[in-house]
Amino acid sequence: MSTTSIHLDRLLEPLAGCLSPEVAAKVADLRADDAMQDRIDYLAQRSNEGLLTAEEREEYAGYLHAIDVIAVFQAKARSMLRRHP
């Protein structure tokens, strides 16, 4: 687990403790809509090719940070669902 994930895990723990099973299931199933996923995929491809503009690089970094937060929160939601089916 990366240092960022460890910090996010600690920061999100109090919030995860407030989840009902219904909300935890929705968090666990959260996905980007098609338009957002297409944009992330486009930026990822441009990043891999070294073609991002400074503005795109900032936008992509924001998406990656949000994805990290969501992934940690989803892991907490899934863990809660396993403990309280």
C-alpha positions as CSV (number, residue, x, y, z in Angstrom):
1,M,0.0,0.0,0.0
2,S,1.4,3.4,-1.0
3,T,2.0,6.2,1.6
4,T,-0.9,8.1,0.0
5,S,-3.2,5.2,0.3
6,I,-2.2,4.8,4.0
7,H,-3.0,8.4,4.7
8,L,-6.3,8.3,2.8
9,D,-7.2,5.1,4.6
10,R,-6.8,6.9,8.0
11,L,-8.5,10.1,6.8
12,L,-11.5,8.2,5.5
13,E,-12.0,5.8,8.4
14,P,-14.4,8.1,10.3
15,L,-16.5,8.6,7.2
16,A,-16.6,4.9,6.4
17,G,-17.9,4.2,9.9
18,C,-21.0,6.2,9.1
19,L,-22.1,4.0,6.2
20,S,-25.2,2.0,6.2
21,P,-25.2,-1.3,4.3
22,E,-27.3,0.4,1.5
23,V,-25.0,3.3,1.2
24,A,-21.9,1.1,1.3
25,A,-23.3,-0.9,-1.6
26,K,-23.8,2.2,-3.6
27,V,-20.3,3.4,-2.8
28,A,-18.8,0.0,-3.8
29,D,-20.6,0.1,-7.1
30,L,-19.7,3.7,-8.0
31,R,-18.4,4.2,-11.5
32,A,-17.6,7.2,-13.7
33,D,-20.3,8.0,-16.3
34,D,-19.4,7.3,-19.9
35,A,-18.4,10.8,-20.8
36,M,-16.1,11.1,-17.8
37,Q,-14.5,7.7,-18.4
38,D,-14.0,8.6,-22.1
39,R,-12.2,11.8,-21.0
40,I,-10.0,10.0,-18.5
41,D,-9.1,7.4,-21.1
42,Y,-8.3,10.2,-23.6
43,L,-6.0,11.9,-21.1
44,A,-4.4,8.6,-20.1
45,Q,-3.6,7.9,-23.7
46,R,-2.1,11.4,-24.3
47,S,-0.1,11.0,-21.1
48,N,1.3,7.7,-22.2
49,E,2.3,9.3,-25.5
50,G,3.9,12.3,-23.7
51,L,1.4,14.7,-25.4
52,L,-0.4,16.3,-22.4
53,T,-0.6,20.1,-22.3
54,A,0.0,21.7,-18.9
55,E,-3.8,22.2,-18.5
56,E,-4.4,18.5,-19.4
57,R,-1.7,17.3,-17.1
58,E,-3.4,19.3,-14.2
59,E,-6.8,17.9,-15.2
60,Y,-5.5,14.3,-15.4
61,A,-3.7,14.6,-12.1
62,G,-7.0,15.7,-10.5
63,Y,-8.8,12.7,-11.9
64,L,-6.0,10.4,-10.6
65,H,-6.2,11.9,-7.2
66,A,-10.0,11.6,-7.1
67,I,-9.7,7.9,-8.3
68,D,-7.3,7.2,-5.4
69,V,-9.8,8.7,-2.9
70,I,-12.7,6.8,-4.3
71,A,-10.8,3.5,-4.5
72,V,-9.8,3.7,-0.9
73,F,-13.4,4.6,0.1
74,Q,-14.8,1.7,-2.0
75,A,-12.4,-0.7,-0.3
76,K,-13.7,0.4,3.1
77,A,-17.3,0.1,1.9
78,R,-16.6,-3.5,0.6
79,S,-14.9,-4.4,3.9
80,M,-18.0,-3.1,5.8
81,L,-20.3,-5.1,3.5
82,R,-18.3,-8.3,4.2
83,R,-18.5,-7.8,7.9
84,H,-22.2,-6.9,7.8
85,P,-23.8,-8.7,4.9
